[in-house]
Amino acid sequence: MRFYAPTDVYLEKDCVKNHSKDLTKLGTKAFIITGRHSSSVNGSLQDVTSVLEEAAIPYEIFNDIEENPSIETVVKAANAGKAFGADFVIGIGGGSPLDASKAIALLMANPEETADCLYTPKELKPLPIAAVPTTCGTGSEVTPNAVLTIHEKETKKSISYHLYPDLALVDGKYLRFASRNLLINTVTDALAHCIESNLHAKNNPYNSMFSSYGMKLWAALKPYLMEEEEAEDHIYDIFMLASTVAGMAIAQTGTSLPHALSYEITYHYGVPHGKACGLFLAAYLKLYQKYAPKMVREVLNILEFNTLDDFRLFLKDLLGEVSITEEELERYADNIMANPSKLSTWPFEITRDEVRDMLAQSLIIR
């Protein structure tokens, strides 16, 4: 067994300001990676730039990171960062800017390399990275993963390096500006992280501590997801804590089949990542129940669902439905079966029929 968590994490109100010295000691010239709008609206960008300005640290902002960032965008940003001469990177936002910031920091630190190095394992190190999450799903602030869109292959895939941020500054106040759909999609991603880590082929007592605690936190958030109760400020702290804890879980194991299945419908149908993962969770548990019913029962108990069908209906009400064609169903099943690394996360033997059934049970086939 092994547990590894190198990121220095602070989770508290106003943590960017409170830990400004931890941020500014990472370098002398900052390159800020973020999306087009949200970090300006929720105040996170202002918090970071205020700290940098007070410390007289020059910075440049690259705010053109799209949802599910592409290799092309990462290369464009890295070139801008190298031209500016930055010596550390700050990612602000959801999983897209945070994941992109890791790949950008790698390319900036190794200017002799091209984008080909992202999926070619080498002895490369990135520039120092700080992560300021503003959504509650990815957990990228505490994971080594950086998932990018590969248009050539019409899919998403994590780069071939384990790049943990050096510093994570986590503040629930930024979630107050998130839409309900964004909260639902991202916190469902956190749920998928907890379940997939808990039932992963690499599961061990260390990641189980995080996945179980993350599911317990998630269960407490159900009334707010269904709008049965109005969220007060401290509830947003729980949303963010659940996300970070779930990230700590998958940092030890990686994700499993629901994530693998999600990439196809995210790429081809534009379904948000967290929602796409959530669509497959009930079918994933149903298949797992064939081999380890006690483990599935434990997951449902922690999440406070009486039956697997209750869980399925909850997710259906929360996420809605997505339809694909019969031809796509067969192609997606073939794609999963052709990828041994994705299948290796499942701790039992698995057949194409079982993969196809998971897809068919989770999606509307037209």
C-alpha positions as CSV (number, residue, x, y, z in Angstrom):
1,M,0.0,0.0,0.0
2,R,1.1,3.5,-0.7
3,F,-0.3,7.0,0.0
4,Y,1.1,10.1,-1.7
5,A,-0.2,13.6,-1.4
6,P,2.4,16.3,-2.1
7,T,0.1,19.3,-2.5
8,D,0.0,21.9,0.3
9,V,-3.8,22.4,0.7
10,Y,-5.6,25.2,2.5
11,L,-9.4,25.1,2.7
12,E,-10.9,28.1,4.4
13,K,-12.6,31.5,3.8
14,D,-10.4,34.1,2.2
15,C,-7.5,31.6,1.9
16,V,-5.9,33.3,-1.1
17,K,-5.4,36.4,1.0
18,N,-4.6,34.5,4.2
19,H,-1.9,32.4,2.5
20,S,-0.5,35.1,0.1
21,K,3.1,34.3,1.2
22,D,2.6,30.6,0.2
23,L,1.5,31.8,-3.2
24,T,4.1,34.5,-3.9
25,K,7.0,32.3,-2.8
26,L,6.4,30.0,-5.8
27,G,8.1,32.4,-8.2
28,T,8.8,36.0,-9.4
29,K,6.6,36.2,-12.5
30,A,3.2,34.6,-12.7
31,F,1.2,33.2,-15.6
32,I,-2.5,33.0,-14.7
33,I,-4.6,30.4,-16.5
34,T,-8.4,30.7,-16.3
35,G,-11.7,30.6,-18.3
36,R,-13.4,33.4,-20.1
37,H,-15.8,34.7,-17.5
38,S,-16.4,32.9,-14.2
39,S,-13.2,33.9,-12.4
40,S,-13.9,37.5,-13.0
41,V,-17.5,37.2,-11.8
42,N,-16.9,35.2,-8.6
43,G,-14.0,37.3,-7.4
44,S,-11.3,34.6,-7.5
45,L,-9.2,36.4,-10.2
46,Q,-9.4,39.6,-8.3
47,D,-8.3,37.9,-5.1
48,V,-5.2,36.4,-6.9
49,T,-4.2,39.5,-8.8
50,S,-4.5,41.7,-5.6
51,V,-2.1,39.4,-3.8
52,L,0.4,39.5,-6.7
53,E,0.2,43.3,-7.0
54,E,0.7,43.8,-3.3
55,A,3.8,41.6,-3.6
56,A,5.0,43.5,-6.8
57,I,5.0,40.3,-8.8
58,P,4.3,40.9,-12.5
59,Y,1.6,38.7,-14.1
60,E,-0.1,37.9,-17.3
61,I,-3.6,36.4,-17.7
62,F,-4.5,33.8,-20.3
63,N,-8.3,33.6,-20.1
64,D,-9.1,31.6,-23.3
65,I,-9.4,28.1,-21.8
66,E,-12.4,26.4,-23.1
67,E,-14.5,23.6,-21.5
68,N,-12.6,20.3,-22.0
69,P,-9.4,22.1,-23.1
70,S,-7.7,21.0,-26.2
71,I,-4.0,20.3,-26.9
72,E,-4.0,23.2,-29.3
73,T,-5.2,25.7,-26.6
74,V,-2.6,24.4,-24.2
75,V,0.2,24.9,-26.7
76,K,-1.1,28.5,-27.5
77,A,-1.1,29.3,-23.8
78,A,2.3,27.8,-23.2
79,N,3.8,29.9,-26.0
80,A,2.3,33.0,-24.5
81,G,3.6,32.1,-21.1
82,K,7.1,31.5,-22.4
83,A,7.1,34.8,-24.3
84,F,6.1,36.6,-21.0
85,G,8.9,34.8,-19.1
86,A,6.8,33.5,-16.3
87,D,8.4,31.2,-13.8
88,F,5.2,29.8,-12.1
89,V,1.7,29.1,-13.1
90,I,-1.6,29.8,-11.3
91,G,-4.7,27.9,-12.4
92,I,-8.1,29.5,-11.5
93,G,-11.5,27.9,-12.2
94,G,-13.0,24.5,-12.7
95,G,-11.3,21.3,-13.9
96,S,-10.6,22.8,-17.4
97,P,-8.3,25.6,-16.3
98,L,-6.7,23.6,-13.5
99,D,-6.0,20.6,-15.8
100,A,-4.8,22.9,-18.5
101,S,-2.5,24.8,-16.2
102,K,-0.6,21.6,-15.4
103,A,0.1,20.8,-19.0
104,I,1.0,24.4,-19.7
105,A,3.4,24.5,-16.8
106,L,5.1,21.4,-18.2
107,L,5.5,22.8,-21.7
108,M,6.7,26.2,-20.3
109,A,9.4,24.5,-18.2
110,N,10.6,22.5,-21.2
111,P,10.7,24.9,-24.2
112,E,12.6,22.5,-26.3
113,E,9.7,20.1,-26.3
114,T,6.6,20.1,-28.6
115,A,3.1,19.0,-27.8
116,D,4.1,15.4,-28.6
117,C,5.8,15.2,-25.3
118,L,2.4,15.4,-23.5
119,Y,1.7,11.8,-24.3
120,T,5.2,10.6,-24.4
121,P,6.5,9.7,-21.0
122,K,9.9,11.5,-20.3
123,E,11.8,12.8,-17.3
124,L,10.2,16.2,-17.5
125,K,9.2,18.5,-14.6
126,P,6.8,21.5,-14.8
127,L,7.1,25.0,-13.4
128,P,5.6,25.4,-9.9
129,I,1.8,25.3,-10.0
130,A,-0.9,26.9,-7.7
131,A,-4.5,25.9,-8.0
132,V,-7.5,28.0,-7.0
133,P,-10.7,25.9,-7.7
134,T,-14.0,27.7,-8.2
135,T,-16.2,24.6,-8.9
136,C,-16.9,21.6,-6.7
137,G,-16.2,18.5,-8.8
138,T,-12.9,18.0,-10.5
139,G,-10.6,17.8,-7.5
140,S,-7.8,18.7,-9.9
141,E,-6.2,20.9,-7.2
142,V,-5.1,17.7,-5.4
143,T,-4.8,15.2,-8.2
144,P,-1.9,14.6,-10.6
145,N,-4.2,14.3,-13.6
146,A,-4.5,16.7,-16.6
147,V,-7.2,15.6,-19.0
148,L,-7.1,17.2,-22.5
149,T,-9.2,16.9,-25.6
150,I,-7.5,15.2,-28.5
151,H,-9.5,16.2,-31.6
152,E,-7.5,13.9,-33.8
153,K,-8.8,10.9,-31.9
154,E,-12.2,12.5,-31.0
155,T,-11.8,11.8,-27.2
156,K,-10.3,13.0,-24.0
157,K,-7.2,11.6,-22.2
158,S,-5.0,12.5,-19.3
159,I,-1.4,13.4,-20.2
160,S,1.4,11.0,-19.5
161,Y,2.7,12.8,-16.4
162,H,1.6,13.0,-12.8
163,L,1.6,16.7,-12.0
164,Y,0.4,17.7,-8.6
165,P,0.0,21.4,-7.9
166,D,2.4,22.7,-5.3
167,L,-0.3,24.7,-3.6
168,A,-4.1,24.5,-3.5
169,L,-6.2,27.4,-2.1
170,V,-9.7,26.3,-1.7
171,D,-12.5,28.7,-0.8
172,G,-16.2,27.9,-0.8
173,K,-17.3,31.5,-1.3
174,Y,-16.6,31.3,-5.0
175,L,-19.5,28.8,-5.4
176,R,-22.0,31.4,-4.4
177,F,-21.8,32.7,-8.0
178,A,-22.2,29.3,-9.7
179,S,-25.4,28.3,-11.4
180,R,-27.5,25.4,-10.2
181,N,-26.6,23.4,-13.3
182,L,-22.9,24.0,-12.7
183,L,-23.2,22.9,-9.1
184,I,-25.1,19.8,-10.0
185,N,-22.7,18.8,-12.8
186,T,-19.5,19.4,-10.8
187,V,-20.7,17.8,-7.6
188,T,-21.8,14.8,-9.5
189,D,-18.3,14.5,-10.8
190,A,-17.1,14.4,-7.2
191,L,-19.6,11.7,-6.5
192,A,-18.3,9.6,-9.4
193,H,-14.8,10.1,-8.1
194,C,-15.8,8.7,-4.7
195,I,-17.7,5.7,-6.0
196,E,-15.1,4.8,-8.7
197,S,-12.2,5.1,-6.2
198,N,-14.0,3.1,-3.6
199,L,-14.7,0.2,-6.1
200,H,-11.5,0.5,-8.1
201,A,-9.1,-2.3,-8.8
202,K,-6.5,-0.3,-6.8
203,N,-8.7,0.3,-3.8
204,N,-7.0,0.2,-0.5
205,P,-7.6,1.5,3.1
206,Y,-6.0,4.8,2.4
207,N,-8.2,5.9,-0.6
208,S,-11.2,4.3,1.1
209,M,-11.0,6.8,3.9
210,F,-11.3,9.6,1.5
211,S,-13.9,8.1,-0.8
212,S,-16.2,7.1,2.2
213,Y,-15.9,10.5,3.8
214,G,-16.6,12.2,0.5
215,M,-19.7,10.1,0.0
216,K,-20.9,11.0,3.5
217,L,-20.4,14.7,2.7
218,W,-22.2,14.2,-0.6
219,A,-25.2,12.6,1.1
220,A,-25.6,15.7,3.3
221,L,-25.8,17.8,0.1
222,K,-28.7,16.0,-1.5
223,P,-31.5,18.3,-0.2
224,Y,-29.6,21.3,-1.7
225,L,-29.2,19.6,-5.0
226,M,-32.9,18.9,-5.3
227,E,-33.7,22.5,-4.0
228,E,-35.5,21.2,-1.0
229,E,-33.4,23.5,1.1
230,E,-31.7,26.8,0.4
231,A,-27.9,26.8,0.7
232,E,-26.2,29.1,3.2
233,D,-22.6,30.1,3.0
234,H,-21.3,27.2,5.1
235,I,-23.0,24.7,2.8
236,Y,-20.8,25.9,-0.1
237,D,-17.8,25.0,2.1
238,I,-19.2,21.5,2.3
239,F,-19.6,21.3,-1.5
240,M,-16.0,22.3,-1.9
241,L,-14.7,20.0,0.8
242,A,-16.5,17.1,-0.8
243,S,-14.9,17.9,-4.1
244,T,-11.4,18.1,-2.6
245,V,-11.8,15.0,-0.6
246,A,-13.0,13.1,-3.6
247,G,-10.0,14.4,-5.5
248,M,-7.7,13.0,-2.8
249,A,-9.4,9.6,-3.3
250,I,-8.8,9.4,-7.1
251,A,-5.3,10.7,-6.6
252,Q,-4.5,7.3,-5.1
253,T,-6.4,5.1,-7.6
254,G,-7.5,7.0,-10.7
255,T,-11.0,6.8,-12.0
256,S,-12.9,3.8,-13.5
257,L,-15.4,2.9,-16.1
258,P,-18.0,5.7,-15.6
259,H,-15.3,8.2,-16.5
260,A,-14.1,6.1,-19.4
261,L,-17.6,5.8,-20.8
262,S,-18.3,9.5,-20.3
263,Y,-15.7,10.8,-22.7
264,E,-17.5,9.6,-25.8
265,I,-20.8,11.5,-25.1
266,T,-18.9,14.5,-23.8
267,Y,-16.9,14.8,-27.0
268,H,-19.7,13.9,-29.5
269,Y,-22.7,15.5,-27.7
270,G,-21.2,18.2,-25.6
271,V,-22.6,16.7,-22.4
272,P,-20.9,18.3,-19.4
273,H,-18.2,16.1,-17.9
274,G,-19.8,15.6,-14.4
275,K,-23.2,14.9,-15.8
276,A,-21.7,12.4,-18.4
277,C,-20.0,10.5,-15.6
278,G,-23.1,10.5,-13.4
279,L,-25.3,9.0,-16.1
280,F,-23.3,5.7,-15.8
281,L,-23.0,5.4,-12.0
282,A,-26.2,3.3,-11.4
283,A,-25.4,0.8,-14.2
284,Y,-21.8,0.6,-12.9
285,L,-23.1,-0.3,-9.4
286,K,-25.6,-2.7,-10.8
287,L,-22.8,-4.6,-12.6
288,Y,-20.5,-4.4,-9.6
289,Q,-23.3,-5.9,-7.5
290,K,-23.0,-9.2,-9.4
291,Y,-19.5,-9.7,-8.0
292,A,-19.4,-7.8,-4.7
293,P,-22.9,-7.0,-3.4
294,K,-21.8,-6.1,0.1
295,M,-19.5,-3.4,-1.2
296,V,-22.3,-1.9,-3.3
297,R,-24.7,-2.1,-0.3
298,E,-22.1,-0.2,1.8
299,V,-21.9,2.6,-0.9
300,L,-25.7,2.9,-0.9
301,N,-25.8,3.0,2.9
302,I,-23.2,5.8,3.0
303,L,-25.1,7.8,0.4
304,E,-28.4,7.1,2.3
305,F,-30.3,5.3,-0.5
306,N,-32.4,2.3,0.4
307,T,-32.0,0.6,-2.9
308,L,-30.0,0.8,-6.1
309,D,-33.2,1.7,-7.9
310,D,-33.7,4.7,-5.6
311,F,-30.2,5.8,-6.5
312,R,-30.9,5.4,-10.2
313,L,-34.1,7.5,-10.0
314,F,-32.4,10.2,-8.0
315,L,-29.7,10.6,-10.6
316,K,-32.3,10.5,-13.4
317,D,-34.3,13.4,-11.8
318,L,-31.1,15.3,-11.1
319,L,-29.3,14.9,-14.4
320,G,-32.0,14.1,-17.0
321,E,-31.4,11.8,-20.0
322,V,-29.1,11.6,-23.0
323,S,-29.8,9.7,-26.2
324,I,-27.5,8.1,-28.7
325,T,-27.9,6.0,-31.8
326,E,-27.7,2.2,-32.0
327,E,-24.6,2.6,-34.2
328,E,-22.9,4.8,-31.6
329,L,-23.8,2.3,-28.8
330,E,-21.9,-0.4,-30.6
331,R,-18.9,1.8,-31.5
332,Y,-18.6,3.1,-27.9
333,A,-18.6,-0.4,-26.6
334,D,-15.9,-1.4,-29.1
335,N,-13.8,1.6,-28.1
336,I,-13.8,0.7,-24.4
337,M,-13.0,-3.0,-25.1
338,A,-10.0,-1.8,-27.3
339,N,-8.5,0.1,-24.4
340,P,-6.8,-2.2,-21.8
341,S,-5.9,0.7,-19.5
342,K,-9.5,1.6,-19.0
343,L,-10.6,-2.0,-18.5
344,S,-7.8,-2.5,-15.9
345,T,-9.6,-0.2,-13.5
346,W,-12.4,-2.8,-13.1
347,P,-11.3,-5.5,-10.6
348,F,-13.1,-8.4,-12.3
349,E,-13.3,-9.9,-15.8
350,I,-15.5,-7.9,-18.0
351,T,-17.1,-8.8,-21.4
352,R,-18.2,-6.6,-24.3
353,D,-21.8,-7.5,-23.5
354,E,-21.5,-6.1,-20.0
355,V,-20.0,-2.9,-21.3
356,R,-22.7,-2.6,-23.9
357,D,-25.4,-3.2,-21.2
358,M,-23.9,-0.5,-19.1
359,L,-24.2,1.9,-22.0
360,A,-27.7,0.7,-22.9
361,Q,-29.0,1.0,-19.3
362,S,-27.6,4.5,-18.9
363,L,-28.6,6.2,-22.2
364,I,-31.7,6.3,-24.4
365,I,-31.0,4.4,-27.6
366,R,-32.8,5.8,-30.6
